[in-house]
Amino acid sequence: MGWVVVLGGGPLFVSHRRGSTVCIDLGTFSVRVLLDEALYHQIDLAAGGPAPFLLLGSDGPTTEGLRAEFPDRQAVEG
């Protein structure tokens, strides 16, 4: 569990686990699908190994905002 942070550049995923902070640049991933559901937004990321994904609550970023941050995605309305 963590946060998606945008500080004027690409989005970052930040989490705290086992006493240390982890920061992953999400700009290095391409987005396969942006799924817009009633309770959450799911962002499926393309990677060389197992495909990671992000789940964001529907009260978080807007779908339009996510599309702006992840422009290479395919949007799927849920």
C-alpha angles and dihedrals in degrees: 000000000000147000136283108224128190116191102173093294133063121321120277129201111220125187138161119224137154092002097305137090119241121202121187122186104228090193088079091065127072117224117238099184138001105204116197110202129170095254102027148010116236121202114194111203125205114231139161093252133024109351112251121210139191125222115202124184117248088242089061127075117350121251089245090053092050091049089054092050094044103036097164094062131110108233118220118188112218 
